[in-house]
């Protein structure tokens, strides 16, 4: 893991390396289980990653109310529900 950090205008630091979440959306890739993906995200954060690339189209699906939702964003929310102030996505 790179120890290089960039300082944002807000004063927050982010590592030079982030984590892209397209692959854990599960549509075109064989994503792991929900539990495996949450552990993967948490391990990345523990190793120093605090920025996660996400988008509504990463595992896009229609939610129960007909709104578009993102599997990757759902996993990020579950993985970091207790440490939301420590990650950016």
C-alpha positions as YAML, in Angstrom:
chain: A
units: angstrom
residues:
- id: 1
  name: UNK
  ca: [0.00, 0.00, 0.00]
- id: 2
  name: UNK
  ca: [1.33, 3.40, -0.95]
- id: 3
  name: UNK
  ca: [2.02, 5.78, 1.90]
- id: 4
  name: UNK
  ca: [1.64, 8.80, -0.39]
- id: 5
  name: UNK
  ca: [-1.24, 11.10, 0.53]
- id: 6
  name: UNK
  ca: [-2.82, 14.06, -1.20]
- id: 7
  name: UNK
  ca: [-4.20, 16.97, 0.80]
- id: 8
  name: UNK
  ca: [-7.62, 18.22, -0.33]
- id: 9
  name: UNK
  ca: [-8.79, 21.85, -0.12]
- id: 10
  name: UNK
  ca: [-10.88, 20.84, 2.89]
- id: 11
  name: UNK
  ca: [-7.74, 19.75, 4.74]
- id: 12
  name: UNK
  ca: [-8.69, 16.09, 4.52]
- id: 13
  name: UNK
  ca: [-6.04, 13.65, 3.37]
- id: 14
  name: UNK
  ca: [-6.63, 10.90, 0.87]
- id: 15
  name: UNK
  ca: [-4.25, 8.20, -0.26]
- id: 16
  name: UNK
  ca: [-2.83, 8.39, -3.75]
- id: 17
  name: UNK
  ca: [-4.47, 5.01, -4.33]
- id: 18
  name: UNK
  ca: [-8.24, 4.50, -4.11]
- id: 19
  name: UNK
  ca: [-10.56, 1.53, -4.42]
- id: 20
  name: UNK
  ca: [-12.85, 1.16, -7.45]
- id: 21
  name: UNK
  ca: [-16.12, -0.61, -6.63]
- id: 22
  name: UNK
  ca: [-17.46, -1.40, -10.11]
- id: 23
  name: UNK
  ca: [-16.38, -5.03, -9.85]
- id: 24
  name: UNK
  ca: [-18.28, -5.70, -6.61]
- id: 25
  name: UNK
  ca: [-21.55, -4.51, -8.17]
- id: 26
  name: UNK
  ca: [-22.00, -8.04, -9.46]
- id: 27
  name: UNK
  ca: [-23.69, -7.48, -12.81]
- id: 28
  name: UNK
  ca: [-20.96, -8.32, -15.33]
- id: 29
  name: UNK
  ca: [-18.34, -9.67, -12.98]
- id: 30
  name: UNK
  ca: [-18.58, -12.66, -10.73]
- id: 31
  name: UNK
  ca: [-18.65, -10.70, -7.50]
- id: 32
  name: UNK
  ca: [-18.10, -12.45, -4.20]
- id: 33
  name: UNK
  ca: [-20.75, -12.81, -1.56]
- id: 34
  name: UNK
  ca: [-22.03, -9.77, 0.31]
- id: 35
  name: UNK
  ca: [-20.05, -10.83, 3.38]
- id: 36
  name: UNK
  ca: [-16.82, -11.27, 1.36]
- id: 37
  name: UNK
  ca: [-17.24, -7.89, -0.33]
- id: 38
  name: UNK
  ca: [-17.90, -6.08, 2.96]
- id: 39
  name: UNK
  ca: [-14.79, -7.68, 4.49]
- id: 40
  name: UNK
  ca: [-12.77, -6.67, 1.42]
- id: 41
  name: UNK
  ca: [-13.90, -3.04, 1.71]
- id: 42
  name: UNK
  ca: [-13.17, -2.96, 5.44]
- id: 43
  name: UNK
  ca: [-9.71, -4.50, 4.97]
- id: 44
  name: UNK
  ca: [-8.89, -1.87, 2.36]
- id: 45
  name: UNK
  ca: [-9.92, 0.89, 4.78]
- id: 46
  name: UNK
  ca: [-7.91, -0.68, 7.60]
- id: 47
  name: UNK
  ca: [-4.88, -0.78, 5.24]
- id: 48
  name: UNK
  ca: [-5.20, 2.98, 4.66]
- id: 49
  name: UNK
  ca: [-7.60, 3.42, 1.74]
- id: 50
  name: UNK
  ca: [-10.19, 6.07, 2.52]
- id: 51
  name: UNK
  ca: [-11.50, 6.95, -0.94]
- id: 52
  name: UNK
  ca: [-13.80, 4.59, -2.82]
- id: 53
  name: UNK
  ca: [-14.94, 5.20, -6.38]
- id: 54
  name: UNK
  ca: [-18.64, 4.49, -6.79]
- id: 55
  name: UNK
  ca: [-21.53, 5.33, -9.09]
- id: 56
  name: UNK
  ca: [-25.22, 4.50, -9.42]
- id: 57
  name: UNK
  ca: [-24.41, 2.31, -12.45]
- id: 58
  name: UNK
  ca: [-22.11, -0.01, -10.47]
- id: 59
  name: UNK
  ca: [-24.49, -2.91, -9.98]
- id: 60
  name: UNK
  ca: [-27.50, -0.81, -10.94]
- id: 61
  name: UNK
  ca: [-30.93, -2.29, -10.25]
- id: 62
  name: UNK
  ca: [-34.50, -1.17, -9.58]
- id: 63
  name: UNK
  ca: [-35.21, -0.92, -5.88]
- id: 64
  name: UNK
  ca: [-38.43, -1.91, -4.19]
- id: 65
  name: UNK
  ca: [-39.97, 1.51, -4.93]
- id: 66
  name: UNK
  ca: [-38.90, 1.50, -8.59]
- id: 67
  name: UNK
  ca: [-35.96, 3.87, -8.04]
- id: 68
  name: UNK
  ca: [-32.55, 3.05, -9.48]
- id: 69
  name: UNK
  ca: [-30.17, 1.78, -6.85]
- id: 70
  name: UNK
  ca: [-26.53, 0.68, -6.81]
- id: 71
  name: UNK
  ca: [-25.29, -2.59, -5.35]
- id: 72
  name: UNK
  ca: [-21.82, -1.12, -4.86]
- id: 73
  name: UNK
  ca: [-23.22, 1.86, -2.93]
- id: 74
  name: UNK
  ca: [-25.31, -0.49, -0.80]
- id: 75
  name: UNK
  ca: [-22.19, -2.52, 0.07]
- id: 76
  name: UNK
  ca: [-20.23, 0.64, 0.92]
- id: 77
  name: UNK
  ca: [-23.04, 1.76, 3.22]
- id: 78
  name: UNK
  ca: [-23.07, -1.58, 5.03]
- id: 79
  name: UNK
  ca: [-19.28, -1.82, 5.25]
- id: 80
  name: UNK
  ca: [-18.84, 1.67, 6.70]
- id: 81
  name: UNK
  ca: [-22.05, 2.28, 8.63]
- id: 82
  name: UNK
  ca: [-20.03, 2.61, 11.85]
- id: 83
  name: UNK
  ca: [-17.17, 4.66, 10.37]
- id: 84
  name: UNK
  ca: [-18.77, 6.86, 7.70]
- id: 85
  name: UNK
  ca: [-16.71, 9.89, 8.75]
- id: 86
  name: UNK
  ca: [-13.48, 8.05, 7.87]
- id: 87
  name: UNK
  ca: [-14.17, 7.28, 4.19]
- id: 88
  name: UNK
  ca: [-15.15, 9.17, 1.04]
- id: 89
  name: UNK
  ca: [-17.40, 7.67, -1.63]
...
